[in-house]
Amino acid sequence: MRIAALAALSAFLISAGSASAETISTHVLDLARGVGGRDVPVTLAIKDGDGGWRQLATARTDENGRVRSFGDQVTTQAATYKLTFDMSQYGDKDAQPFFPEIDVVFQVRDPSIHYHVPVVVSPYGYSTYRGN
């Protein structure tokens, strides 16, 4: 009886762990300088049912240009998300970038997998892709 109870509990914990939500991460890659874009403010938002955006978290890129996680308070779900990169002071405080803000909107269909959504920047352009 005790072994059966332990087996049932183990099965429950394993299934609960596999159903947990994964995270969203990002990376700013500076194509012109050949480095990660450090200290860039990034906001993560989710699209509400009424079509508006609700901010979930903010972060700054690290010395390698990465935001590895937006924190434990963010639970990824199947939804539409937006990453907003504030490029207004990237490089130096007197910067006057052509694209002062970059919005990347993407769809999470399977919240059980990790989503890495980088942005590649240059002085007059940017690109994004689904990373890993």
C-alpha positions as CSV (number, residue, x, y, z in Angstrom):
1,M,0.0,0.0,0.0
2,R,2.8,2.4,0.9
3,I,4.7,1.6,-2.3
4,A,1.6,2.3,-4.4
5,A,1.1,5.6,-2.6
6,L,4.7,6.6,-3.3
7,A,4.4,5.6,-6.9
8,A,1.3,7.7,-7.3
9,L,2.9,10.7,-5.7
10,S,6.0,10.3,-7.9
11,A,3.9,10.1,-11.1
12,F,2.0,13.3,-9.9
13,L,5.2,15.2,-9.3
14,I,6.7,14.2,-12.6
15,S,3.6,15.2,-14.6
16,A,3.3,18.5,-12.7
17,G,6.9,19.3,-13.4
18,S,6.6,18.6,-17.1
19,A,3.5,20.9,-17.3
20,S,5.4,23.9,-15.9
21,A,5.8,27.0,-18.0
22,E,9.2,27.8,-19.5
23,T,10.7,31.2,-19.8
24,I,11.2,34.0,-22.4
25,S,14.7,35.4,-22.9
26,T,16.2,37.8,-25.4
27,H,19.6,39.1,-26.6
28,V,20.6,42.4,-28.3
29,L,23.4,41.8,-30.8
30,D,25.1,44.9,-32.2
31,L,26.1,44.0,-35.7
32,A,28.1,47.2,-36.3
33,R,30.3,46.7,-33.2
34,G,30.3,43.0,-33.2
35,V,29.3,42.7,-29.5
36,G,26.2,42.2,-27.3
37,G,24.3,45.4,-26.6
38,R,24.8,45.9,-22.9
39,D,22.5,47.9,-20.5
40,V,19.5,48.1,-22.9
41,P,16.1,48.4,-21.0
42,V,13.7,45.7,-22.2
43,T,10.0,45.5,-21.3
44,L,7.9,42.3,-21.7
45,A,4.2,42.7,-22.2
46,I,1.3,40.4,-22.9
47,K,-1.7,41.1,-25.1
48,D,-5.0,41.3,-23.2
49,G,-8.3,40.0,-24.4
50,D,-9.3,43.6,-25.3
51,G,-6.3,44.0,-27.6
52,G,-4.3,46.2,-25.2
53,W,-0.9,45.4,-23.7
54,R,-0.2,44.6,-20.0
55,Q,3.3,45.0,-18.8
56,L,4.7,41.8,-17.1
57,A,8.3,42.7,-16.3
58,T,11.2,44.9,-17.2
59,A,14.9,44.1,-17.3
60,R,18.2,45.4,-18.6
61,T,20.6,43.5,-20.8
62,D,23.7,42.2,-19.1
63,E,27.3,42.8,-20.2
64,N,26.9,40.3,-23.0
65,G,23.6,41.9,-24.2
66,R,21.4,39.1,-22.7
67,V,18.2,39.0,-20.6
68,R,18.2,35.4,-19.5
69,S,15.0,35.7,-17.6
70,F,12.3,38.2,-16.7
71,G,12.0,36.7,-13.3
72,D,10.1,34.1,-11.5
73,Q,6.9,36.2,-11.4
74,V,6.4,35.7,-15.1
75,T,4.5,32.5,-16.0
76,T,4.6,31.9,-19.7
77,Q,1.2,31.0,-21.2
78,A,-0.1,30.6,-24.7
79,A,-0.6,34.2,-25.8
80,T,0.8,37.1,-27.8
81,Y,3.8,38.8,-26.3
82,K,5.7,42.0,-27.0
83,L,9.4,42.8,-26.2
84,T,10.1,46.6,-26.3
85,F,13.8,47.5,-26.5
86,D,14.5,51.1,-25.5
87,M,17.4,52.0,-27.7
88,S,17.2,55.8,-27.0
89,Q,20.5,55.9,-25.0
90,Y,22.2,52.8,-26.4
91,G,25.9,53.4,-27.0
92,D,26.0,56.7,-25.0
93,K,23.7,59.2,-23.3
94,D,23.9,61.5,-26.3
95,A,22.9,58.8,-28.8
96,Q,20.3,59.8,-31.4
97,P,19.4,56.4,-32.9
98,F,17.3,56.2,-36.0
99,F,15.1,53.5,-34.2
100,P,14.8,54.8,-30.6
101,E,12.4,51.9,-29.7
102,I,12.1,48.5,-31.2
103,D,8.9,46.4,-30.6
104,V,9.0,42.7,-31.4
105,V,5.6,41.0,-31.2
106,F,5.5,37.2,-31.2
107,Q,3.2,34.3,-30.4
108,V,3.8,31.6,-27.7
109,R,1.8,28.5,-28.7
110,D,3.4,26.0,-26.4
111,P,4.3,27.4,-23.0
112,S,6.1,24.2,-22.0
113,I,9.2,25.2,-24.2
114,H,11.7,28.0,-23.9
115,Y,11.3,31.1,-26.2
116,H,14.5,33.0,-27.0
117,V,13.7,36.1,-29.2
118,P,16.9,38.1,-30.0
119,V,17.2,41.3,-31.9
120,V,20.1,42.2,-34.2
121,V,20.7,45.9,-34.4
122,S,22.7,48.2,-36.6
123,P,22.6,52.1,-36.9
124,Y,19.8,52.0,-39.6
125,G,18.2,48.7,-39.3
126,Y,17.3,45.7,-37.1
127,S,16.2,42.1,-37.5
128,T,14.8,39.4,-35.2
129,Y,14.4,35.7,-35.3
130,R,13.3,32.7,-33.1
131,G,16.5,31.6,-31.3
132,N,17.1,28.7,-29.0
